[in-house]
Amino acid sequence: MLKNPATKYRPAYKVDLPDRTWPNKAIEHAPIWLSTDLRDGNQAIFEPMSVATKLDFFKELVRIGFKEIEVGFPAASQIDFDVVRHLINNDLIPAGVTPMVMTQARDDLIERTVESVIGAKSAIVHIYNSTAPVWRNTVFRMTVPEVIDMVKKRVQKVKELTDAHPETQWVLQYSPECFNMTELDVALQACNTAIEAWEAGPNRKIIINLPTTVEWSSPNVFADQIEWMDRRLARREHVVLSVHPHNDRGTGVATAELAMMAGAQRVEGCLFGNGERCGNVDIVTLALNMYTQGVHPNLDFSDINAVA
């Protein structure tokens, strides 16, 4: 045990935002919810879910009221690929519900991912790459311009593949992984590059998802980061600003609530926080917190024991 770890390892990160407005705001309506139970949640259990279990879970998420559901990582798992195809081929996705599939920003994985959702009425393709300095320098050994060029090329790849299937209403979701550990100007450049490469506009929206991949600061710092980005994202009227909080510091719920006050329109999380590693943000707690304040969460937890 280090005698004084704070002196060496405490992140010296502060957002220069003296005119921040989020502390004076309140949560007045529910966000767009995205359940990550079938992907992040699946990574949290000892034995991954079977196809049958995933399909049952999907039905329950629909019953609760989720309109966007991350159905898996089809390029990395045959089970996930099979689940997505089963849902589409058997017309099991209700009108108004959109499946999301996730992949790293690699051409071969993007091709497999888009293949998995061909034929859906609507689909969100979520690509991500890490943008934080330690990943850039140590893992990928890439400069900032190289990272930005990769974002542009991979988004263009998604656009090329999805444009070939106009029968589906496609939405791109881009996440700068480890956003909360990334210099804000670098994160903004990556996100704006994705927005431009996707050609976001009327009837062609994009989701910019900002994760606390590993929580390392108090929730107020993340709220500052969100408000800073909210003010600067390109084509903002065509962007859905999303957050994906984790719970490493035990403050995932507070992080999500303050982020919504700071401009986040969408929240990704799991039921009861049962997500990978330390847990995703607990959507049940978030929803019931809203309910106690007179805000309907648009999710049905009236029989909470049955959901558990």
N, C-alpha and C positions, 0 to 999 in steps of 0.2 A: 504494500500500500504506500503510495506517495505521501509524503508529509504535508505537502501543500500543492495539490495538483492544479488548483485554480491559477496559480502564478504562471504555469507553463502552458496549460492546455485550454484555458477559458477562451472561447472565440471573442476576439475584440471586434464585434460587428455591430454597427449602428447605422440606421437609415437616416440620411439627412432630409428630414421631412418636418420642418418646424410648423408648417401650416396644416398638419394632418387634421382630417375632419372626422375620422371614424369614431373617436371617443364620444362625440356628441350625437351619434346615431343609435338607432335601435332596430332590432329585427322585426319587421312588420309583415313579412310574408314568407312562405316556404320557398326554399331554393328548388332548382331542378335536382332530383336525387338520382344518383347512379349507384346501384348495388354492385359491389365487387366480391360478393360472397362466393360466387362460383369460380373465381380466379384467385384473388388474395386469400379469401377464406379457405379455399381448397388447399393452399400452400401451408395453412396453419395446422392441419390435422395430420395425424400419424400415417393413416392410410388414405390416399387420395380418393375422392368420390368416384363411384362407378357411373356409367352412362345413365342407368336407371335412377340413381340417387340425384344426379344433377338435374335430370328432367323433372323429378318431383320437387326439388328445391326451386327450380325455375317457376313452376306453377304456383308455389307459395309466394314467391316474390311478386308475381303478377297479381295474386289475390290481395296482397298487402297494399298494392297501389303503385309500385315502381313502374315508371315509363321508360327508363333506360337501364339495361341490365348487362353487365359485362359477363359474357357467357364462357369466356376462356381464352387460352393462349394456343390457338389451333396449330400454329407452326411448330410448337414445342411438344405437343401432346396429341397422340392419335385419339384418345378418349375425347379431348376437347373438340377436335376436328369432327368426330363422329356426332357429338352432341349438337354442334351447330348445324350440321347437315340434316340431322334428324328433325330438328325444330323447323327448318326451312322446307324440307321435302314433304313433311307431313302437315304443313300449314298450322303449326302450333303456336305461332307468335301472334298474339291478338293485335287488332288494329290499334294504333296509337302507342305500341310498345316497340322500342328499337333495341336490337342486340348490339353489343360492342365487342369487338375482338382486338386483342392487343398483340403487338410485336415490337421487337427491337428494330432499329433503323438499319436493316440489312436487306439487300435486294431479294435474296432467295427466300427469306422469311416473309417479306412483304408479299411476294407472289403467292406463297402458300396461304397466307392470311386472307388475302382478297379472294382467293379461290374458295375459301371456306364459306363465304357469305354471298356468293353469287346467287341471284334469284330471290334474295330477301326484298321485301317492299322498301325497307329502309335499313341502313346499317352505318355504324360508326366504326371507322378504322383508326385505331389508336397506335401511333408510333412514338417511340421515345429514344432518347440518347442522353447520357450524362453530360452535364456542362460544367460541373464544379472543378476547381483547379486540381485537386488531388487525383481525380479520375482522368482529366485531360493530360496531366503531366506524368502520372505513374502508371495508369492502366492502359490508356490508349496512345499515350505519347504523341498527342496532336496539339498543334497550335490553335488559338482561337479562330483564325481564318480558315483553317482546315475543318474545324468542327462546323462552322457556319456553312461552308461549302457542302459538307456532308448532309446537313439538314436540308439545304436546297435540293440536292440531287435526290434524296430519299422521298421528299414530299412530291417532287415531280414524278417519281416512279409510281407513287400511290395514285396521283392524278391521272397518269397515263393508263394505268390498269383499270381504274374505276370509270373513266370516261368511256371505256369500251363497253360498258354495261349501263346505259342510260335508263334501263327499266327500274333500277334501284335508286332511291334517293340517298346519296352518299354524303356523309359528314366526316371530315377529318378531325381527329383529335391529336394535338401535339403536346408532348410533355418534355420540358427540360428536366430530366431526372436530377435529383439533388438540387432543385431550384433554390431552396432556402440556404444552401451553402455556396451558391454561385454569385459572382459579382453581378449586381443588378444590370449594369450596362451590357454584360455578356448575355445574360438571360433574355433581356429585351431584344438584343440583336438576333438571337436564335429564334425567338417567338415571331418577331416581325418578318424574318426570312421565311418561316413556315407560312405565315399569313399571305405573303406576296406570292410564294411559289404555288400555293393552293388557289390563288386568284379569288380570295374570299370576296363575296359581294351579295347582292340581293339573291335570295334562293340558293345561296352557296355559302352556308355558314361554316365556321371553324370553331372548334373548342380548344381554347388554350388552357391546359391543365397544369397548375403549379403545385407540385408536391413538397411536403416536408418529408422527404424520403427517409431521413434520420433526423428526428427533432433535436435541435441543439441550442435553441434559444427560447426565451419566454414568449408567450402568445402575442404580446404587444409588438414584438419585433416583426413577427410574421405578418401581422396586420399592416404595419408600415410598409413592408415589402409589397403586399397586395395593392395597397392604395397607390404606391409609387408606380407599379406596373399598370394599374387601371387607368392612370392618367396618360400613359405614353404608348399603349398598344396601337398599332396601325389599324385602320378600318374598324375602329372600336365598335361601331354599330352593327357589324357583322360577326363579332366575336362573342362567344359565350365564355366568360371567365370562370374557371372551375378551380377547386382546390381538392387536394388529396392528402389529408393530414394522417400522420402516424402518431404513435402514443409512447415514444421512447421516454419522454420526461413525465408522462402521466397527464399531459395537458392537451390531448388531442381534441377534446370537446371544446375547450376554451379557444383553442387555435381556430377551429372551424367557425365558432360563433363570432369571434372578432374579425375573421376574414370576411364573413358575410357583411358585417358592418362596414368593412373597408372596400366593398365592391364586388365580392365573389357572388356569382349568380347560380352556382352549381356546386354540389358537394358529393364527393365519392367516399363511400365507406361501407362497413359491414354491420350486419345485425349483431348487437351486443359487443361490437369491437373485435369479433373473432377473425382477425386478419393475420397476415404473415408477420413473423418475428414478434415484435412487441404489441402488435395489434393495429388495425386501421381504426379510424375514428368510429365511435359507436353511434350508428344512426338512430337506434332506439332511444338512447338518452337525448340526443339532439332533438328528435321529434317530440318527445314528451316534455322536454324543457320548453319548447315553443308552445305546446298545448297549455302548460301552466301559466303562460303569459298571454293567453287569449289569441294565439296565432295557430290556426289549423295547419298541421304539417302535411296534409294531403296524403297521409299514410295511415293505414288502419292497424293500430295496436290495441284494439279494444279487448282482445283475448290474448294477453301477453304470454300467459302460460302455454297456450297452444303454439304460439310462435317459437317459444323457447324449446 
